[in-house]
Amino acid sequence: MRKISLLLLLALFLSGCATMFSQKLKPGMIWMEIQPLAKYEKDPEVNFSKYKNFSVFPQSEIDKESKNNPIVEKQLLFMLRNRLESLGYNYVADVMGGDFIMGISYSNEYKTQYIPPSSYTIPWHVPGQTQTTFLNSYNTLSGNIGSNYFHGSGSGWGTATTTTPGYYVPMTFSNPGGYVGWYYPCFVVSVFDKNSKKLVWSGSVIGVTSNPDVRLSGQVLLSDLFGRKEPNFPVSNDYDKKDDSKDGAFGILTGPYTIDGNNFYPHIFSVVVDSPAYKQNLKPGDVISKVNGQSTLNWSLPQLLDAMNKSKGESLTTTIQRNGNTFDVNLIAEDEGVAKNKWKEVITLDEKWRIKRVKIPKVENKVVDAEFKEGKSKEELLISKTLELVTTSLAKQLEQDKQVKNTEVADFARQHEDFEQVRQIMYELSLDPQNKDLSLQELYDKAKIGKIK
């Protein structure tokens, strides 16, 4: 049985959640202005359980009228290959050697919208001032009274306070106007049965982004197409038969990822607490550039998993890149059976690329066994229930974040008497992607300007 398959799929699921709407973007992470729209169709008459091997084909080599860049297409096909291998299918290089064949087409249209110039004049309040002046005096007096001469002196001090009331002056804000634009990356994936040449599965996804690199868009959008919570493409029946005979575990959840569209390296998406990786201070976001001295550039998912397939006590030397620094880390595999009972939490990345600790969910065997008797796959049930529990765990953390945000808003409202008057304007402003990084105070100030106008 493939002992790391469940954790692997868990890693791909969690990493997918971290690529959607990151506000503090890492290299290779791109912002999608709206929720991507994805749909797929699966032929109900086709038995996917018969499929074991697959291949990919570049449509640009067949269709001479295709506008796809052949190099970009191959890089997108590499992403597809890794996605299908994560579901348990075997990749074969010979196009006609697989049970089914996959192809991809894409577009990346850029559309602009003109924003006319505008100006706003509002009364700008200049606050009043109070000024206190300190006064000191010294006087002398001398003279004659009759035949008597006199002389005297004296001194004193005091303060004088002057108050200038506040007043309003006109203040004009100008927007020169101009064009704003976004890219609309769109991907269509087609799957054909090799023997019948029949289309058995197809899917499409589209997003909106300011990033021009269609490969980085594809890295995000293909995750939406194939499913972030549950796979939209059938899981292979050989999923639990992959070779993972050795009993060592390092506690790293990783997969191929690119930050420039050209070079794919294994990125660490999650680290299990108390694992060998955790004890060596590995973190989500680290890049594994070498394994045992060998470059991992453009490694496929099976290559990576084979290199990490170790027995307990065996070592794995990794070269890590983090924030421009490179260093080696030697990991000693821990007994997988012991680890399953000991490891309770995983450090992963949430949807805003923030590091969080999530409890590893436990699946009750009696529940699985009951449903297994109904003829369902035990492995698929384990995966489905684990993902369901992880989703619930992340949802609880997101709800906690929402409660913290609501508390911040409530505190802000108590400090600003006219908050309710501008609340709706602030909400409408927050929906504008250009305002996504504004603080509550900045939204409030902007809403006040709009209200006065």
C-alpha positions in Angstrom: 0.0 0.0 0.0 1.2 3.5 -0.8 1.8 4.8 2.8 2.4 8.4 1.8 -0.4 8.7 -0.8 -2.9 10.1 1.7 -0.5 12.7 3.0 0.5 13.5 -0.6 -3.0 14.3 -1.7 -3.4 16.2 1.6 -0.4 18.3 0.6 -1.7 19.0 -2.8 -5.0 20.0 -1.4 -3.5 22.4 1.2 -1.1 23.9 -1.2 -3.9 24.6 -3.6 -5.7 26.6 -0.9 -2.7 28.8 -0.6 -2.5 30.0 -4.2 -5.8 31.7 -4.7 -6.0 35.1 -3.1 -2.7 35.9 -1.5 -2.4 39.5 -0.4 1.3 39.3 0.6 2.4 37.6 -2.6 5.4 35.2 -2.7 7.3 34.9 -6.0 5.1 32.8 -8.3 2.0 33.6 -6.4 -0.5 35.7 -8.3 -3.7 37.5 -7.4 -6.9 36.5 -9.0 -9.3 39.4 -9.0 -12.4 37.2 -8.9 -13.2 33.6 -8.0 -12.1 31.5 -11.0 -14.9 29.9 -12.9 -14.4 26.2 -13.6 -16.6 23.5 -15.0 -16.0 20.0 -16.3 -18.0 17.2 -18.2 -17.4 13.5 -17.7 -18.8 10.9 -20.0 -21.2 8.8 -17.8 -20.8 5.7 -20.1 -17.0 5.5 -19.7 -15.6 3.3 -16.9 -12.5 5.2 -15.7 -11.4 2.3 -13.5 -9.9 0.6 -16.6 -7.5 3.5 -17.1 -4.0 3.1 -15.6 -1.6 4.9 -18.0 -1.8 8.2 -19.7 0.1 10.5 -22.1 0.0 14.1 -23.1 0.1 15.6 -26.5 0.9 19.1 -27.7 -1.9 20.3 -29.8 0.2 23.0 -31.4 2.2 20.2 -33.2 -0.9 18.8 -34.7 -3.0 21.9 -35.4 -0.9 24.2 -37.6 -3.4 27.0 -37.0 -3.0 26.8 -33.2 -1.9 30.1 -31.6 -0.4 28.3 -28.6 3.3 28.9 -27.9 4.8 25.3 -28.2 7.2 25.9 -25.2 4.5 27.3 -23.0 2.2 24.5 -24.0 4.8 21.9 -22.9 5.2 23.6 -19.5 1.5 23.6 -19.0 1.4 19.9 -20.0 4.1 19.2 -17.3 1.7 20.8 -14.8 -1.1 18.5 -16.1 1.2 15.5 -15.9 2.0 16.1 -12.2 -1.6 16.6 -11.4 -2.6 13.3 -13.0 0.3 11.5 -11.3 -0.9 12.8 -8.0 -4.2 10.9 -8.6 -2.4 7.6 -9.1 -2.1 7.4 -12.9 1.2 6.4 -14.6 2.7 8.8 -17.2 4.2 7.3 -20.4 6.2 9.4 -22.8 4.9 7.6 -25.9 1.7 9.5 -27.0 0.1 6.2 -28.1 1.3 4.2 -25.1 -1.3 5.4 -22.6 -4.9 4.3 -22.0 -6.0 7.9 -22.4 -4.4 11.0 -23.9 -4.6 14.6 -22.5 -4.2 17.9 -24.3 -4.5 21.5 -23.3 -5.3 24.8 -25.1 -5.2 28.2 -23.6 -5.7 31.9 -24.3 -4.7 35.0 -22.3 -6.6 37.9 -23.6 -6.0 41.4 -22.2 -8.9 43.8 -21.9 -8.9 47.4 -20.9 -11.5 49.9 -19.6 -11.2 53.7 -19.7 -11.7 55.6 -16.5 -12.5 59.3 -17.2 -10.8 62.1 -15.3 -12.5 63.3 -12.2 -12.0 65.8 -9.4 -13.6 66.3 -6.1 -13.6 69.4 -3.9 -14.4 68.9 -0.3 -14.3 71.1 2.8 -11.1 70.3 4.6 -11.0 71.1 8.3 -8.0 72.9 9.7 -8.0 72.3 13.5 -7.9 75.1 15.9 -4.8 76.0 17.9 -4.2 77.2 21.4 -1.0 79.1 22.1 0.3 80.1 25.6 2.9 82.9 25.9 5.1 83.3 29.0 5.7 87.0 30.0 8.6 88.4 32.2 9.1 92.1 33.2 11.7 94.1 35.1 11.3 97.9 35.9 13.4 100.5 37.7 12.3 103.9 39.1 14.4 106.9 40.4 13.9 110.6 41.0 13.8 113.4 43.6 11.0 114.4 45.8 11.9 117.8 47.2 15.4 117.4 48.4 15.1 113.6 48.8 16.4 111.3 46.1 14.9 107.9 45.7 15.6 104.8 43.6 13.7 101.5 43.2 13.2 98.4 41.0 10.8 95.5 40.6 10.1 92.4 38.4 7.2 90.1 37.7 6.0 87.2 35.3 2.8 85.9 33.9 1.2 83.9 31.0 -1.1 84.9 28.1 -3.2 82.3 26.2 -4.5 82.9 22.7 -7.0 80.6 21.0 -7.5 80.4 17.3 -10.7 78.5 16.3 -10.7 75.8 13.6 -12.0 76.6 10.1 -12.7 74.9 6.8 -10.8 75.5 3.5 -11.7 74.0 0.1 -9.5 71.0 -0.9 -9.5 69.5 -4.4 -8.5 66.0 -5.2 -7.9 65.1 -8.9 -7.9 61.8 -10.7 -6.3 62.1 -14.1 -8.2 59.1 -15.4 -6.8 56.6 -17.9 -7.0 53.0 -18.9 -7.0 50.0 -16.5 -6.7 46.4 -17.7 -6.6 42.8 -16.7 -5.6 39.5 -18.3 -8.3 36.8 -18.7 -6.4 33.5 -18.8 -8.5 30.6 -20.0 -7.6 26.9 -20.1 -9.4 24.0 -21.8 -8.3 20.4 -21.0 -9.4 17.5 -23.2 -9.1 13.8 -22.4 -9.5 11.2 -25.2 -9.7 7.4 -25.0 -6.7 6.1 -26.9 -8.6 3.2 -28.6 -11.9 4.8 -29.4 -10.5 8.3 -29.9 -13.6 9.4 -28.0 -13.7 12.5 -25.8 -14.3 11.1 -22.3 -13.6 14.2 -20.1 -13.3 17.9 -20.7 -12.9 20.9 -18.4 -12.4 24.6 -18.7 -11.5 27.4 -16.3 -11.1 31.1 -16.6 -9.7 33.8 -14.2 -9.0 37.5 -14.1 -5.5 38.7 -13.1 -3.1 41.6 -13.6 -0.2 39.1 -14.1 0.7 38.6 -17.8 2.4 35.1 -17.3 -0.1 32.5 -18.5 2.0 29.8 -16.9 1.7 31.2 -13.4 -2.0 31.7 -14.0 -2.2 28.1 -15.2 -0.5 26.9 -12.0 -3.4 28.4 -10.0 -6.3 27.8 -12.3 -5.6 24.1 -13.1 -5.9 23.5 -9.3 -9.4 25.0 -9.5 -10.2 22.9 -12.5 -9.1 19.6 -11.0 -10.6 20.4 -7.7 -9.3 21.8 -4.4 -11.5 20.1 -1.9 -12.4 16.9 -3.9 -10.9 15.8 -7.2 -13.0 16.6 -10.3 -11.1 13.9 -12.2 -11.6 10.3 -11.2 -8.9 8.8 -8.9 -7.0 5.9 -10.3 -7.7 2.4 -9.0 -4.0 2.0 -8.7 -3.7 4.9 -6.4 -2.9 2.7 -3.4 -0.6 0.3 -5.3 2.3 2.7 -5.9 5.6 1.6 -4.7 6.3 3.0 -1.2 7.5 -0.2 0.4 9.9 1.5 2.8 8.8 2.4 6.3 10.5 5.8 6.8 8.9 9.2 7.0 10.3 12.8 7.1 7.1 14.8 7.6 7.4 16.9 4.4 4.5 17.6 2.2 5.8 18.8 -1.1 5.4 18.9 -4.9 6.8 20.5 -8.1 6.1 24.2 -8.3 7.4 27.1 -10.4 8.0 30.8 -9.5 9.0 31.9 -13.0 7.1 29.6 -15.4 10.3 28.0 -16.7 11.9 26.1 -13.8 10.1 23.7 -11.6 11.5 22.8 -8.1 9.9 20.9 -5.2 8.4 23.4 -2.8 7.5 22.5 0.8 3.9 23.2 1.3 3.5 21.7 4.8 5.7 20.4 7.6 4.4 18.0 10.3 5.0 19.1 13.9 7.6 17.0 15.7 8.8 15.3 12.5 12.4 15.2 11.3 11.7 18.1 9.0 10.2 20.1 11.8 13.2 19.4 14.1 15.6 20.6 11.4 13.6 23.9 11.1 12.2 23.4 7.6 9.3 25.6 6.9 6.4 25.9 4.4 7.7 27.9 1.4 11.2 26.4 1.4 12.5 25.2 -1.9 14.3 21.9 -2.3 16.9 22.6 -4.9 18.9 19.4 -4.5 18.4 15.9 -3.0 21.6 14.0 -2.1 23.6 16.4 -4.2 21.5 16.0 -7.3 19.6 18.9 -8.8 15.8 18.7 -8.5 15.2 21.0 -11.4 12.1 19.9 -13.4 11.7 16.7 -11.4 8.4 15.1 -11.8 6.3 14.0 -8.9 7.3 10.3 -9.0 11.0 11.3 -9.2 10.6 13.3 -6.0 8.6 10.6 -4.2 11.1 7.9 -5.2 14.0 10.0 -3.8 12.2 10.4 -0.5 11.2 6.7 -0.2 13.5 5.7 2.6 13.5 3.2 5.4 13.6 4.3 9.1 17.0 5.5 10.1 18.1 6.2 6.5 19.2 9.7 5.7 18.2 12.2 3.1 20.4 15.3 2.4 18.5 18.2 1.0 19.7 21.6 -0.2 17.2 24.3 0.8 16.7 27.7 -0.6 15.0 30.3 1.6 14.8 34.1 1.2 17.9 34.1 -1.0 20.0 31.8 1.3 21.1 28.3 0.5 21.9 25.6 3.1 22.0 21.9 3.5 19.7 19.9 5.8 20.3 16.2 6.7 17.1 14.4 7.6 16.9 11.0 9.3 13.7 9.0 8.4 11.5 8.2 11.4 9.5 5.0 11.8 6.3 5.7 9.9 4.2 3.5 12.1 5.3 5.4 15.2 5.0 8.7 13.4 1.3 8.1 12.6 0.5 7.8 16.3 2.7 10.6 17.4 2.2 13.4 14.8 -0.8 15.5 15.7 -0.4 18.8 13.9 0.9 20.1 10.5 2.2 23.6 9.8 0.8 24.7 6.5 -0.1 27.8 4.4 -3.6 29.2 4.4 -5.3 31.1 1.5 -3.4 34.3 2.3 0.0 32.5 2.3 0.2 32.8 6.1 1.7 30.0 8.1 -0.8 28.2 10.3 -0.9 25.1 12.5 -3.7 22.7 11.7 -4.5 19.5 13.6 -4.1 16.3 11.6 -7.6 14.9 11.4 -8.4 11.3 12.6 -10.6 9.1 10.6 -12.8 6.6 12.6 -12.2 3.2 11.1 -15.7 2.0 12.1 -17.3 4.7 10.0 -15.1 3.8 7.0 -15.7 0.0 7.4 -19.5 0.6 7.5 -19.4 2.4 4.2 -16.9 0.0 2.8 -19.4 -2.7 3.1 -21.7 -0.8 0.7 -19.1 -1.5 -2.0 -17.1 1.8 -1.9 -13.4 2.0 -2.1 -11.8 2.1 1.3 -8.9 4.2 0.1 -11.1 6.8 -1.5 -13.3 7.0 1.6 -10.2 7.7 3.7 -9.1 10.4 1.4 -12.5 11.9 1.1 -13.1 12.0 4.9 -9.6 13.3 5.6 -10.1 16.1 3.2 -13.5 16.8 4.6 -12.1 17.0 8.2 -9.2 19.2 7.1 -11.6 21.5 5.2 -13.6 21.8 8.4 -10.5 22.5 10.4 -9.4 25.3 8.0 -13.0 26.6 7.9 -13.0 27.0 11.7 -9.7 28.9 11.6 -11.1 31.2 8.8 -14.2 31.7 11.0 -11.9 32.7 13.9 -10.2 35.1 11.6 -13.6 36.5 10.6 -14.5 37.0 14.3 -11.2 38.8 14.9 -12.0 41.1 11.9 -15.5 41.7 13.2 -14.0 42.7 16.6 -11.7 45.1 14.8 -14.6 46.7 12.9 -16.6 47.0 16.1 -13.8 48.7 17.9 -13.3 51.0 14.9 -17.0 51.9 14.9 -17.0 52.9 18.6 -14.1 55.3 17.9 -15.9 57.0 14.9 -19.4 58.3 15.6 -20.3 58.6 11.9 -19.2 55.1 11.1 -22.7 53.9 10.4 -23.2 56.7 7.9 -20.3 55.6 5.7 -20.4 51.8 6.4 -22.1 51.0 3.1 -19.7 53.1 1.1 -16.8 51.4 2.9 -18.2 48.0 2.0 -18.6 49.0 -1.7 -15.1 50.3 -1.8 -13.7 47.1 -0.3 -15.1 45.1 -3.2 -12.9 47.1 -5.6 -9.7 45.0 -6.2 -7.7 48.3 -6.3 -8.6 48.8 -2.6 -7.8 45.2 -1.4 -4.8 46.4 0.6 -6.4 49.4 2.3 -6.8 49.4 6.0 -10.1 50.2 7.8 -8.9 53.8 8.4 -8.0 54.3 4.8 -11.3 52.9 3.6 -13.0 55.2 6.1 -11.2 58.3 4.9 -11.9 57.4 1.3 -15.6 56.8 2.1 -15.9 60.1 3.8 -14.6 61.8 0.7 -17.2 60.0 -1.4 -20.0 60.9 1.0 -19.2 64.6 1.0 -19.1 64.5 -2.8 
